[in-house]
Amino acid sequence: MRQLCGDRLDAQAADDLAVFLTGGGASFVTTWVAECADPLDPEAFTDDDARSCDQM
């Protein structure tokens, strides 16, 4: 996060944002595994993930 945001965030804010994004990523994968129709489609997951990252 420090590399991405540079001096715009202090060390604590960068760490907090990194934890938030990591938790969100884990939640994203968990939801995909638990709620998507079988068989799981990794290409659709990647597309959803990329679309989410584009929004940030």
C-alpha atoms as one frame of an Amber mdcrd trajectory, in Angstrom:
protein
   0.000   0.000   0.000   2.862   2.349   0.708   4.216   1.774  -2.796   0.802
   2.370  -4.335  -0.191   5.414  -2.270   3.231   6.891  -1.519   3.199   9.746
   0.961  -0.574  10.248   0.777  -1.053   7.787   3.648   0.805   7.600   6.937
   2.194   4.212   7.992  -0.827   3.313  10.143  -3.345   4.240   7.446  -1.414
   2.191   4.859  -1.368  -0.822   7.196  -5.080  -0.433   7.952  -5.943  -0.247
   4.266  -3.808  -3.307   3.502  -5.615  -5.315   6.201  -8.987  -4.142   4.902
  -8.166  -5.130   1.311  -6.734  -8.491   2.373  -9.863  -9.279   4.388 -12.023
  -8.207   1.469 -10.077 -10.459  -0.871 -10.527 -13.423   1.448 -14.239 -12.688
   1.693 -14.484 -12.460  -2.103 -12.939 -15.935  -2.517 -15.050 -17.422   0.293
 -18.251 -16.094  -1.269 -17.238 -17.456  -4.665 -16.563 -20.941  -3.275 -19.658
 -21.051  -1.049 -22.282 -19.410  -3.247 -21.420 -19.985  -6.912 -23.007 -22.726
  -8.933 -20.984 -25.864  -9.511 -18.680 -26.292 -11.265 -16.742 -23.219 -10.172
 -15.658 -21.035 -13.069 -12.185 -19.550 -12.425 -12.406 -17.363 -15.541 -15.609
 -15.726 -14.296 -14.014 -15.262 -10.885 -10.992 -13.590 -12.461 -13.244 -11.331
 -14.523 -15.199 -10.325 -11.405 -11.974  -9.715  -9.492 -10.521  -7.597 -12.292
 -13.733  -5.585 -12.548 -13.618  -4.949  -8.783  -9.987  -3.843  -8.970 -10.790
  -1.466 -11.827 -13.321   0.255  -9.571 -10.705   1.076  -6.933
